[in-house]
Amino acid sequence: GMFIGCTGYPECHYIAHDDEPNNNDDVLPGCPKCKKGQLVARSNKFGKTFYSCDCYPSCKYTLNNKPIAKPCPKCDWPLVIEKKMANGTVLQCPQKSCLHKLTTTD
């Protein structure tokens, strides 16, 4: 079918398919690692959504869960991730050294 490819090919391999829903109202936070790029939703070859910096390949920051622009109260990382669990949605710090889970009162 119809698709839109990156003009920077072969350095950039991003492809947007025409049948993908376009959620422009869903603003994602900036990249906390390089502080230059924006996090964008992408799909892997199996169709699963992940989030990565649009400055790839100079910045390789990726997340498997949706980022939320809310700082972690424990380590001050500028964003948290939204994890869908069996008992509801949980906000958690993506830093492996922290992994702080936020409650609605945090």
C-alpha positions in Angstrom: 0.0 0.0 0.0 0.8 3.7 0.1 3.6 4.8 2.5 5.8 7.8 3.3 9.6 7.2 3.6 12.3 9.3 5.1 14.1 11.5 2.6 17.4 10.8 4.4 17.5 7.1 3.2 19.7 5.1 3.6 20.8 6.8 6.9 17.1 7.1 8.0 14.9 4.0 7.7 11.6 5.6 9.0 8.5 4.7 7.1 4.9 5.9 7.9 2.2 3.8 6.3 -0.9 5.5 5.0 -3.3 3.4 7.0 -1.7 4.2 10.4 -3.8 6.5 12.7 -2.2 9.9 13.0 -2.4 11.1 16.6 -1.1 14.7 16.3 -3.1 15.7 19.4 -0.8 13.3 21.4 2.3 15.5 22.0 5.3 13.4 23.2 8.0 14.9 25.4 11.5 15.9 24.2 14.4 13.4 24.3 15.8 13.4 27.9 19.1 12.0 26.8 20.3 14.3 23.9 17.9 17.2 24.8 17.8 18.1 21.0 15.3 15.7 19.6 11.6 14.8 20.1 10.4 11.3 21.1 8.3 9.9 18.3 6.1 6.8 18.1 7.5 4.1 15.7 6.6 0.6 14.8 9.0 -2.4 14.8 8.8 -5.1 12.1 6.2 -7.0 14.1 3.9 -3.9 14.3 4.5 -3.2 18.0 4.8 0.5 18.9 7.9 1.9 20.6 9.1 5.4 21.2 12.5 6.8 20.1 14.4 10.0 19.6 14.0 11.5 16.1 17.8 12.4 16.1 18.6 8.7 15.4 21.3 7.5 14.6 23.2 10.2 16.7 20.9 9.5 19.6 19.7 6.0 20.2 17.3 6.6 23.2 14.3 4.3 23.0 11.3 3.3 25.2 8.9 0.4 24.9 6.1 2.2 26.8 4.5 5.5 26.2 6.4 8.5 27.7 4.6 11.1 29.7 6.1 14.6 30.3 6.1 14.4 34.1 9.3 14.4 36.1 10.1 11.5 38.5 9.8 12.8 42.0 12.5 10.5 43.3 15.4 11.0 40.7 14.1 14.1 38.7 14.3 12.3 35.3 12.2 14.5 33.0 9.7 11.9 32.0 7.9 8.8 33.2 6.4 5.9 31.2 2.8 4.7 31.2 2.6 0.9 31.8 -0.7 -0.9 31.3 -1.1 -3.6 34.0 -3.8 -6.0 34.7 -5.0 -3.9 37.6 -4.9 -0.6 35.7 -2.3 1.9 34.4 0.8 2.7 36.3 3.3 5.6 35.8 6.9 4.5 36.4 10.4 6.0 36.0 12.2 4.5 33.0 15.6 4.8 34.7 16.9 1.3 35.6 18.6 2.8 38.7 15.3 4.2 39.9 12.1 2.5 38.6 10.0 4.5 41.0 6.3 3.9 40.6 4.0 6.9 40.9 0.7 6.9 42.6 -2.1 9.5 41.9 -0.8 11.5 44.9 2.8 11.8 43.6 
